[in-house]
Amino acid sequence: MIKKLLVTGALCLGIYTSTVAQTIIQSRQYPQNYFRYPLDLTPPTTAGSFGELRPSHFHSGLDFKTNQRTGYPVHAAAEGYISRVRVQFGGFGRAIYITHPNGYTTVYGHLESFSPAVIELVKKYQYDHQTYEADFNLTPLQVPVKKDEVVAISGNAGASAGPHVHFEIRDSKTEETINAQLFGLTIPDKVPPTITSIGVYHLNNKPFSEKTPKEFLGVTGAAGNYHLVKPQTLELSGNIGFGINTTDMNSTSFNHNGIYSIELKLDGKTVYTFAVERFAFDQTHAINAYIDFPAYESSRRWMQKCFILPGSHISLYPQSINRGIITFDDDALHEVEYVVKDVAGNTSSLKLKVKSSPYTVPQPVKPTGTMLYYDKRSEFSNDKVKVIVMPGNLYDDLDFQYSASAKLPGAYSAVHHIHNRLTPIHEGYEIWIKPDIDLGKYADKAVIVSSWGGCQGGYYKDGYVISQVSAFGDYYIKVDTVPPVIHPLNIKDGANMKAGRSINFRMSDNLSGIKSYTGTIDGKWVLMEHDYKSKILSYTFNADIAPGKHVFKLVLVDNKNNFSEFAADFYR
């Protein structure tokens, strides 16, 4: 079995291994010296690397540091035109997309402001559509740009942890995001990756789950050479998967970032490869199949599995034999080696001695629950609940478990325990819950609530409340009849706002969440900006507000159409 696996592995890997100077794994070559760095800060330094592990996604770009402050000019990486502009509450906050004639698009996120031409376009869109959030495309002739041109100012907008510029290079046709360092936008780096621990998983022809037997082993070493804290020959039999906990640093930053590639070798031949070259955004949630998700959920351990779950389809696996799973069954001594590289080619390795022993295929274990399949439409139902999982949302077959417990105060159904949170879902599944209490006039106010993440939305149909949810867990029905709450911060009826720069509020909702907010002055819509970090909703005065008395009004509507209104006279 092992001999056959190695021969196949040698044949498969050859088409993927690059022979460029970095000696890194990539499927194709990319233009060099075409794009420039988005900032003039030298040396260029990053707080986040491409493909770095983040909760529920792989990081899609490079996070360029800006000395912990905002206000630096952001330059077009090459000639092209601004093809898309986005303003959002979270995410990038403010972002521009520049399409280039060579087939790539660059993205710049967390911006403080845009160029004057783009500012005018954004303002027009916001007032035309009466919305703060904006996302629109431009034609090639609207805002052409030259290489080096200042297109924005660096900031800290949206869901950023501090001032920086998020930068991406995407394939304009497929919209896949690509590691920008493969285009020559390198970061000084002479530091090899660090390996802190490894994992051994006894798979034995069963689907991977939190019940899979495993051991985590400590690792020590430095300068690219690592070994087990407790040197030993591992005695293994049957189908085995391996994992690794590894991070990387570059020469300009103390940040612990992601690695570029991992190879798992058996007796010198590669059986598994992972490389963060490029990926599509609809694949990014598959990070939960790549990591040991149960270990992450229970202890926040970032163990990266060196075997592939059958339902995980992502381009970050350029090669594998038997999905990286090794069968030890020949009563021989083998060498297993991890080879970890960063994008600069700095390399760390760790070797294990494995004593193999004969293996007897275990008898299939009868499921204790209902089997759901990763490649088929699967359904569980009883007289109170229905769960529908479409193909592509499970990463492996699942012995699905269900139970229920007593109704909580204020709930309209029992608490339904939909498996557990240690099994990841790629996008989502449909859940139907039947109320235990007649909803009556509150049917259009009903929502499904989780015990861990609040309201999951929902609508009433055919005697059930139905919603699309993104995780297994505990769910029940509640109703939302309470309107949102408006908290004025610097305005009251009759206020003198002559010296004020803005009108500010906080807003909150008890359950379903705020769907919309609308501000008007003297009956005319005005732009209200919602800041992600401060959670302050504000209107900034402009020259359109003449001296004298005015009426300000704010209307909040939640996702179940409960609404609140605030009105006040003020003077300028």
C-alpha positions as CSV (number, residue, x, y, z in Angstrom):
1,M,0.0,0.0,0.0
2,I,2.7,2.5,1.0
3,K,4.9,1.6,-2.0
4,K,2.1,2.2,-4.4
5,L,1.2,5.6,-2.8
6,L,4.8,6.8,-3.1
7,V,5.1,6.1,-6.8
8,T,1.8,7.9,-7.5
9,G,2.9,10.8,-5.4
10,A,6.2,11.3,-7.3
11,L,4.3,11.4,-10.6
12,C,1.7,13.9,-9.4
13,L,4.0,16.4,-7.6
14,G,6.2,17.1,-10.6
15,I,3.7,19.2,-12.5
16,Y,3.4,21.6,-9.6
17,T,6.9,22.3,-8.3
18,S,8.3,25.6,-9.5
19,T,12.0,26.0,-10.2
20,V,12.1,29.8,-9.8
21,A,14.7,31.4,-7.4
22,Q,12.5,31.1,-4.4
23,T,12.1,27.3,-4.9
24,I,8.5,27.6,-3.8
25,I,5.4,25.8,-5.1
26,Q,3.2,27.6,-7.6
27,S,1.1,26.5,-10.6
28,R,2.1,29.4,-12.9
29,Q,4.3,32.5,-13.2
30,Y,3.0,36.0,-12.6
31,P,4.2,39.4,-14.1
32,Q,7.2,40.8,-12.3
33,N,8.0,44.5,-12.0
34,Y,4.6,45.5,-13.3
35,F,2.9,46.5,-10.0
36,R,4.3,48.8,-7.4
37,Y,3.7,48.8,-3.6
38,P,0.6,50.8,-2.7
39,L,2.6,52.9,-0.1
40,D,5.9,54.8,-0.3
41,L,6.9,53.6,3.2
42,T,10.2,51.7,3.3
43,P,11.0,49.1,3.9
44,P,7.5,47.7,3.1
45,T,6.2,45.8,6.1
46,T,3.1,43.8,6.8
47,A,0.8,43.0,9.7
48,G,-1.0,40.2,7.9
49,S,0.1,37.8,5.1
50,F,-1.8,36.2,2.2
51,G,-3.7,33.1,3.1
52,E,-3.1,33.6,6.9
53,L,-5.5,31.8,9.1
54,R,-8.4,33.9,10.3
55,P,-11.7,32.9,12.0
56,S,-13.8,31.3,9.3
57,H,-11.7,32.6,6.4
58,F,-8.3,32.7,4.8
59,H,-6.8,36.2,4.7
60,S,-7.3,37.5,1.1
61,G,-4.4,40.0,0.8
62,L,-1.4,41.7,2.4
63,D,-2.0,44.1,5.3
64,F,0.6,46.9,4.8
65,K,1.5,48.7,8.0
66,T,1.2,52.5,8.2
67,N,3.2,53.3,11.4
68,Q,0.0,52.9,13.5
69,R,-1.5,56.1,12.0
70,T,-3.7,57.1,9.1
71,G,-3.2,59.7,6.4
72,Y,-0.6,58.3,4.0
73,P,-1.1,58.6,0.3
74,V,-2.2,55.4,-1.4
75,H,-0.9,55.0,-4.9
76,A,-2.3,53.1,-7.9
77,A,-0.1,50.0,-8.3
78,A,-0.2,50.3,-12.1
79,E,-2.1,52.0,-14.9
80,G,-5.7,51.2,-15.2
81,Y,-9.1,52.6,-14.2
82,I,-11.1,52.6,-11.0
83,S,-13.7,49.9,-11.7
84,R,-15.5,49.6,-8.4
85,V,-16.0,51.6,-5.3
86,R,-17.4,50.3,-2.0
87,V,-18.4,51.9,1.3
88,Q,-19.7,49.6,4.0
89,F,-20.3,49.5,7.8
90,G,-17.8,46.7,8.5
91,G,-15.5,44.8,6.1
92,F,-13.1,47.1,4.3
93,G,-15.0,50.3,5.4
94,R,-14.0,52.2,2.2
95,A,-12.3,50.4,-0.7
96,I,-11.5,51.0,-4.3
97,Y,-10.8,48.5,-7.1
98,I,-8.5,49.3,-10.0
99,T,-8.7,47.1,-13.1
100,H,-5.5,46.9,-15.1
101,P,-5.0,46.1,-18.8
102,N,-2.9,43.0,-18.0
103,G,-5.9,41.0,-16.7
104,Y,-5.5,41.8,-13.0
105,T,-7.4,44.0,-10.5
106,T,-5.9,45.6,-7.4
107,V,-7.9,46.2,-4.3
108,Y,-7.2,48.8,-1.6
109,G,-9.2,48.6,1.7
110,H,-9.7,50.4,5.1
111,L,-9.2,53.8,3.4
112,E,-9.8,57.1,5.2
113,S,-10.9,58.9,2.0
114,F,-10.9,58.6,-1.7
115,S,-9.6,60.9,-4.4
116,P,-11.8,64.0,-5.1
117,A,-13.3,62.5,-8.3
118,V,-14.3,59.4,-6.5
119,I,-15.6,61.3,-3.5
120,E,-18.1,63.1,-5.8
121,L,-19.2,59.8,-7.4
122,V,-19.8,58.2,-4.0
123,K,-21.7,61.2,-2.7
124,K,-23.9,61.2,-5.8
125,Y,-24.6,57.5,-5.4
126,Q,-25.4,57.9,-1.7
127,Y,-27.9,60.7,-2.3
128,D,-29.4,59.2,-5.4
129,H,-30.0,55.9,-3.5
130,Q,-30.5,57.5,-0.1
131,T,-28.0,55.1,1.6
132,Y,-24.7,55.3,3.4
133,E,-23.5,52.0,2.2
134,A,-22.5,52.0,-1.5
135,D,-21.1,49.5,-3.9
136,F,-21.1,50.3,-7.6
137,N,-19.1,49.7,-10.8
138,L,-17.5,52.4,-13.0
139,T,-16.8,52.4,-16.7
140,P,-13.2,52.5,-18.0
141,L,-13.6,56.2,-19.1
142,Q,-14.9,57.5,-15.8
143,V,-11.8,57.5,-13.6
144,P,-8.7,56.4,-15.4
145,V,-5.5,56.3,-13.3
146,K,-1.8,56.2,-14.0
147,K,0.8,54.2,-12.1
148,D,1.9,56.0,-9.0
149,E,-1.1,58.3,-9.0
150,V,-2.6,59.0,-5.5
151,V,-6.0,57.4,-5.5
152,A,-6.8,57.5,-1.8
153,I,-5.6,58.2,1.8
154,S,-4.8,55.3,4.2
155,G,-7.1,54.8,7.1
156,N,-8.6,52.6,9.7
157,A,-12.1,52.2,8.4
158,G,-14.4,49.2,8.7
159,A,-13.5,46.1,10.6
160,S,-9.8,46.7,10.9
161,A,-7.8,46.1,14.1
162,G,-5.7,49.2,13.5
163,P,-4.5,51.6,10.8
164,H,-3.2,49.8,7.7
165,V,-3.9,49.3,4.0
166,H,-5.3,46.0,2.9
167,F,-4.0,45.2,-0.6
168,E,-5.0,42.5,-3.0
169,I,-4.3,41.4,-6.6
170,R,-7.2,39.5,-8.2
171,D,-7.6,37.8,-11.5
172,S,-10.0,40.1,-13.2
173,K,-11.8,37.3,-15.1
174,T,-12.2,34.7,-12.3
175,E,-12.0,37.2,-9.3
176,E,-9.7,34.8,-7.6
177,T,-7.3,36.6,-5.2
178,I,-3.6,35.9,-5.7
179,N,-0.6,36.1,-3.4
180,A,0.8,39.6,-4.2
181,Q,4.3,38.5,-3.3
182,L,4.3,36.2,-6.3
183,F,4.3,39.4,-8.4
184,G,7.5,40.7,-6.9
185,L,5.9,42.8,-4.2
186,T,8.1,41.0,-1.6
187,I,8.6,41.8,2.0
188,P,12.2,41.5,3.4
189,D,12.3,38.1,5.0
190,K,15.2,35.9,6.2
191,V,13.2,34.2,9.0
192,P,12.2,30.6,8.5
193,P,8.8,29.5,9.8
194,T,8.3,28.3,13.4
195,I,6.8,24.9,14.2
196,T,5.3,24.5,17.7
197,S,3.4,21.2,17.7
198,I,2.1,18.4,15.5
199,G,-1.0,16.2,15.5
200,V,-1.5,12.5,14.8
201,Y,-5.0,11.4,13.8
202,H,-6.2,7.8,13.8
203,L,-8.8,8.0,11.0
204,N,-9.4,4.2,10.4
205,N,-11.8,4.6,7.5
206,K,-14.2,6.8,9.6
207,P,-15.4,10.3,8.9
208,F,-13.3,13.0,10.7
209,S,-15.1,14.4,13.7
210,E,-14.4,15.6,17.3
211,K,-14.5,11.9,18.2
212,T,-11.5,11.0,16.0
213,P,-8.7,9.7,18.2
214,K,-5.7,12.0,18.1
215,E,-2.5,13.1,19.9
216,F,-0.8,16.5,20.0
217,L,2.9,16.4,20.4
218,G,5.2,19.3,21.4
219,V,8.0,20.5,19.2
220,T,11.2,22.3,19.9
221,G,14.0,23.7,17.7
222,A,15.2,26.9,15.9
223,A,16.6,28.2,12.7
224,G,14.5,25.9,10.6
225,N,15.4,22.6,12.3
226,Y,12.8,21.1,14.6
227,H,12.2,17.9,16.5
228,L,9.8,16.5,19.1
229,V,10.2,17.7,22.6
230,K,10.2,14.1,23.6
231,P,12.2,12.2,21.0
232,Q,10.4,8.9,20.2
233,T,9.5,6.5,17.5
234,L,5.8,6.6,16.9
235,E,4.1,3.3,16.7
236,L,1.2,3.7,14.2
237,S,-1.1,1.3,12.4
238,G,-3.9,1.9,9.9
239,N,-5.1,5.1,8.2
240,I,-3.3,8.0,9.8
241,G,-3.6,11.7,9.2
242,F,-1.0,14.3,10.4
243,G,-1.3,17.9,11.4
244,I,1.0,20.8,12.3
245,N,0.9,24.1,14.2
246,T,3.1,26.5,12.4
247,T,3.5,30.3,11.9
248,D,5.9,32.6,10.2
249,M,7.5,36.0,10.7
250,N,9.3,38.3,8.2
251,S,12.4,40.5,8.8
252,T,10.4,43.7,9.3
253,S,7.8,42.8,11.9
254,F,7.2,40.9,15.1
255,N,3.8,39.8,13.8
256,H,3.2,36.1,13.7
257,N,1.7,35.5,10.2
258,G,0.8,32.5,8.1
259,I,3.1,30.2,6.2
260,Y,3.2,29.8,2.4
261,S,3.4,26.0,2.0
262,I,3.4,22.7,3.8
263,E,4.6,19.4,2.3
264,L,4.2,16.1,4.1
265,K,6.6,13.5,2.9
266,L,6.8,9.7,3.5
267,D,10.2,8.2,3.1
268,G,11.3,11.2,1.0
269,K,8.3,11.4,-1.3
270,T,5.6,14.1,-1.1
271,V,2.1,12.8,-0.3
272,Y,0.4,16.1,0.5
273,T,0.9,19.7,-0.4
274,F,-0.7,22.9,0.7
275,A,0.2,26.3,-0.8
276,V,-1.4,29.7,-0.5
277,E,-1.0,30.8,-4.1
278,R,-4.5,31.8,-5.0
279,F,-8.1,31.0,-4.1
280,A,-11.7,32.0,-4.9
281,F,-13.8,33.8,-2.3
282,D,-16.5,31.1,-2.3
283,Q,-13.8,28.7,-1.1
284,T,-12.6,30.7,1.9
285,H,-14.9,29.2,4.5
286,A,-13.2,25.9,3.8
287,I,-10.5,27.0,6.2
288,N,-12.8,25.2,8.7
289,A,-12.1,21.9,6.8
290,Y,-8.3,22.7,6.6
291,I,-7.9,23.3,10.3
292,D,-8.8,20.8,13.1
293,F,-12.1,22.6,13.7
294,P,-13.1,20.8,16.9
295,A,-9.7,21.7,18.4
296,Y,-10.1,25.3,17.4
297,E,-13.6,25.6,18.7
298,S,-12.8,23.9,22.0
299,S,-9.3,25.4,22.8
300,R,-8.5,27.9,20.0
301,R,-5.7,25.6,18.8
302,W,-4.7,26.3,15.2
303,M,-3.8,22.8,14.1
304,Q,-3.5,22.6,10.3
305,K,-4.5,19.2,9.0
306,C,-2.2,17.7,6.4
307,F,-5.0,15.6,5.0
308,I,-8.0,16.7,3.0
309,L,-11.6,16.0,3.9
310,P,-13.6,14.6,1.0
311,G,-16.0,17.5,0.8
312,S,-13.3,20.3,0.9
313,H,-12.8,21.8,-2.5
314,I,-10.3,24.6,-2.5
315,S,-7.4,25.4,-4.8
316,L,-4.9,25.7,-1.9
317,Y,-4.3,21.9,-2.2
318,P,-2.2,21.6,-5.4
319,Q,-1.3,17.9,-4.8
320,S,-2.1,15.0,-2.6
321,I,-2.1,11.2,-2.7
322,N,-5.1,9.5,-1.0
323,R,-6.0,13.0,0.3
324,G,-2.8,12.9,2.4
325,I,-3.9,9.9,4.5
326,I,-1.2,7.4,5.0
327,T,-1.9,3.7,5.6
328,F,0.7,2.1,7.9
329,D,0.4,-1.7,7.5
330,D,3.8,-3.2,6.6
331,D,5.7,-3.9,9.8
332,A,8.5,-1.5,8.7
333,L,10.3,1.7,9.9
334,H,9.3,4.8,8.0
335,E,10.3,8.5,8.0
336,V,7.6,11.2,8.0
337,E,8.8,14.7,7.3
338,Y,7.1,18.1,7.4
339,V,8.6,20.8,5.1
340,V,7.2,24.3,5.8
341,K,8.2,27.3,3.7
342,D,7.4,31.0,3.6
343,V,6.9,32.8,0.4
344,A,10.6,33.9,0.4
345,G,11.6,30.3,0.4
346,N,12.9,30.1,3.9
347,T,12.4,26.6,5.1
348,S,11.7,24.7,8.3
349,S,11.5,20.9,8.6
350,L,10.7,18.3,11.2
351,K,11.2,14.5,10.8
352,L,9.5,11.7,12.6
353,K,10.3,8.0,12.9
354,V,7.2,5.8,12.5
355,K,7.2,2.1,13.3
356,S,4.4,0.6,11.1
357,S,2.5,-2.5,12.1
358,P,0.0,-4.8,10.4
359,Y,-3.5,-3.3,10.1
360,T,-6.8,-4.9,10.2
361,V,-9.6,-3.0,8.7
362,P,-12.2,-2.3,11.4
363,Q,-15.8,-3.3,11.0
364,P,-18.1,-0.5,10.1
365,V,-19.7,1.2,13.1
366,K,-23.4,1.5,13.0
367,P,-24.5,5.2,13.3
368,T,-26.1,6.3,16.5
369,G,-28.0,9.1,14.8
370,T,-29.0,10.0,11.3
371,M,-26.4,9.9,8.5
372,L,-26.0,13.1,6.6
373,Y,-23.7,13.0,3.5
374,Y,-21.3,15.7,2.2
375,D,-22.1,15.0,-1.5
376,K,-25.9,14.6,-1.3
377,R,-28.9,16.5,-0.2
378,S,-29.5,15.3,3.4
379,E,-32.5,15.8,5.6
380,F,-33.4,15.2,9.2
381,S,-37.0,15.7,10.4
382,N,-39.5,14.9,13.1
383,D,-42.8,16.4,14.2
384,K,-41.1,19.6,15.6
385,V,-38.1,20.3,13.5
386,K,-36.6,19.9,10.0
387,V,-33.0,20.3,8.9
388,I,-32.0,20.4,5.2
389,V,-28.3,20.3,4.2
390,M,-27.5,20.7,0.5
391,P,-24.5,19.2,-1.1
392,G,-21.2,21.1,-0.6
393,N,-22.0,22.3,3.0
394,L,-20.6,19.3,4.9
395,Y,-16.9,18.5,4.5
396,D,-17.4,14.8,5.5
397,D,-20.2,12.4,6.2
398,L,-21.8,13.1,9.5
399,D,-23.5,10.9,12.2
400,F,-26.0,13.6,13.0
401,Q,-27.3,13.9,16.5
402,Y,-30.5,15.6,17.7
403,S,-32.2,16.2,21.0
404,A,-34.5,18.8,22.6
405,S,-34.9,20.4,26.0
406,A,-37.5,22.4,27.8
407,K,-38.8,25.8,26.5
408,L,-36.9,28.8,27.9
409,P,-38.8,31.8,29.4
410,G,-40.1,34.0,26.5
411,A,-39.6,31.3,23.9
412,Y,-42.2,29.9,21.6
413,S,-40.6,26.5,21.2
414,A,-38.5,24.0,22.9
415,V,-34.7,24.3,22.5
416,H,-33.6,22.1,19.6
417,H,-30.1,20.8,19.8
418,I,-29.0,20.5,16.2
419,H,-25.9,18.3,16.4
420,N,-23.1,20.4,18.0
421,R,-20.8,23.3,17.2
422,L,-17.7,21.1,16.7
423,T,-18.8,20.3,13.1
424,P,-18.3,23.1,10.6
425,I,-20.7,24.1,7.9
426,H,-19.4,25.6,4.6
427,E,-22.1,28.2,3.9
428,G,-25.4,27.3,5.7
429,Y,-28.4,25.0,5.9
430,E,-32.1,25.4,6.3
431,I,-33.8,24.9,9.6
432,W,-37.6,24.6,10.2
433,I,-39.0,24.8,13.7
434,K,-42.6,24.4,14.6
435,P,-43.9,26.7,17.4
436,D,-45.1,25.0,20.6
437,I,-47.3,28.0,21.3
438,D,-49.7,29.5,18.7
439,L,-48.0,32.6,17.2
440,G,-51.3,34.2,16.4
441,K,-50.9,37.8,15.4
442,Y,-47.1,37.6,16.1
443,A,-46.4,35.2,13.2
444,D,-44.7,37.9,11.1
445,K,-42.6,38.8,14.2
446,A,-41.2,35.3,14.7
447,V,-37.5,34.6,14.5
448,I,-35.2,31.7,15.2
449,V,-32.6,32.4,17.9
450,S,-29.5,30.5,18.7
451,S,-28.1,30.1,22.3
452,W,-24.7,31.3,21.1
453,G,-25.1,33.9,18.4
454,G,-28.4,35.7,18.9
455,C,-31.1,36.2,16.2
456,Q,-30.8,34.1,13.1
457,G,-33.7,35.8,11.3
458,G,-36.6,33.7,9.9
459,Y,-40.1,33.8,8.4
460,Y,-43.3,32.0,9.1
461,K,-44.6,29.5,6.5
462,D,-46.8,26.3,6.6
463,G,-46.8,26.2,10.4
464,Y,-43.0,26.5,10.8
465,V,-40.5,29.3,11.4
466,I,-37.8,28.9,8.7
467,S,-34.3,30.3,8.5
468,Q,-30.9,29.8,6.9
469,V,-28.3,29.4,9.5
470,S,-24.5,28.9,9.3
471,A,-23.6,26.6,12.2
472,F,-24.9,23.6,14.1
473,G,-26.0,24.4,17.7
474,D,-29.1,25.1,19.8
475,Y,-32.0,26.9,18.3
476,Y,-35.5,28.0,19.3
477,I,-38.3,30.5,18.4
478,K,-38.9,34.0,19.8
479,V,-40.9,36.9,18.7
480,D,-39.7,40.5,18.2
481,T,-42.3,43.2,19.0
482,V,-39.9,45.7,20.6
483,P,-38.9,48.7,18.5
484,P,-35.2,49.8,18.3
485,V,-33.9,52.4,20.8
486,I,-32.5,55.8,19.7
487,H,-29.9,57.3,22.0
488,P,-29.2,61.0,21.1
489,L,-25.7,62.1,22.2
490,N,-25.6,65.8,21.5
491,I,-29.1,67.0,20.4
492,K,-32.4,67.6,22.1
493,D,-35.4,69.6,21.3
494,G,-34.5,73.3,20.9
495,A,-30.8,72.7,20.9
496,N,-28.4,75.4,19.6
497,M,-26.2,73.6,17.1
498,K,-24.5,76.7,15.7
499,A,-21.1,75.6,16.8
500,G,-21.7,71.9,16.3
501,R,-20.0,69.9,13.5
502,S,-22.3,66.9,13.6
503,I,-25.4,65.4,15.2
504,N,-24.6,62.0,16.8
505,F,-26.6,59.0,18.0
506,R,-26.2,55.5,19.3
507,M,-28.8,53.0,18.3
508,S,-29.7,49.5,19.6
509,D,-32.2,46.7,19.1
510,N,-33.2,43.9,21.4
511,L,-33.4,41.0,19.0
512,S,-33.8,41.0,15.2
513,G,-31.3,43.8,14.6
514,I,-31.6,47.2,12.8
515,K,-32.6,47.0,9.2
516,S,-32.5,50.7,8.2
517,Y,-32.0,54.2,9.5
518,T,-33.2,57.4,7.8
519,G,-32.3,60.9,8.8
520,T,-34.0,64.0,7.4
521,I,-33.6,67.8,8.0
522,D,-36.7,69.8,7.2
523,G,-38.1,66.8,5.4
524,K,-35.0,66.3,3.1
525,W,-32.9,63.1,3.3
526,V,-29.5,63.6,4.8
527,L,-26.4,61.3,4.8
528,M,-26.0,59.5,8.1
529,E,-22.6,57.7,8.5
530,H,-22.4,54.6,10.8
531,D,-18.9,54.1,12.3
532,Y,-18.0,50.4,12.9
533,K,-15.7,50.9,15.8
534,S,-17.5,53.6,17.8
535,K,-21.0,52.4,16.7
536,I,-21.9,56.1,16.4
537,L,-24.4,57.2,13.8
538,S,-23.8,60.7,12.7
539,Y,-24.8,63.5,10.4
540,T,-22.0,66.0,9.5
541,F,-23.3,69.5,8.8
542,N,-22.6,71.0,5.4
543,A,-23.2,74.4,3.7
544,D,-26.7,73.4,2.7
545,I,-28.0,74.0,6.2
546,A,-28.8,77.7,6.4
547,P,-28.8,79.7,9.7
548,G,-32.1,79.6,11.6
549,K,-34.5,76.9,12.9
550,H,-34.6,73.4,11.5
551,V,-36.3,70.1,12.2
552,F,-34.2,66.9,12.5
553,K,-35.9,63.5,12.3
554,L,-34.4,60.0,12.6
555,V,-36.4,56.8,11.9
556,L,-35.0,53.4,12.8
557,V,-36.6,50.1,11.6
558,D,-35.6,46.7,12.7
559,N,-35.7,43.4,10.7
560,K,-39.3,42.7,11.9
561,N,-40.5,46.1,10.9
562,N,-40.8,47.5,14.4
563,F,-39.8,51.2,14.3
564,S,-38.8,54.2,16.4
565,E,-38.7,57.9,15.7
566,F,-36.8,60.8,17.1
567,A,-37.5,64.4,16.2
568,A,-36.1,67.7,17.5
569,D,-36.0,71.3,16.5
570,F,-32.5,72.8,16.5
571,Y,-30.9,76.1,15.6
572,R,-27.9,77.0,13.4
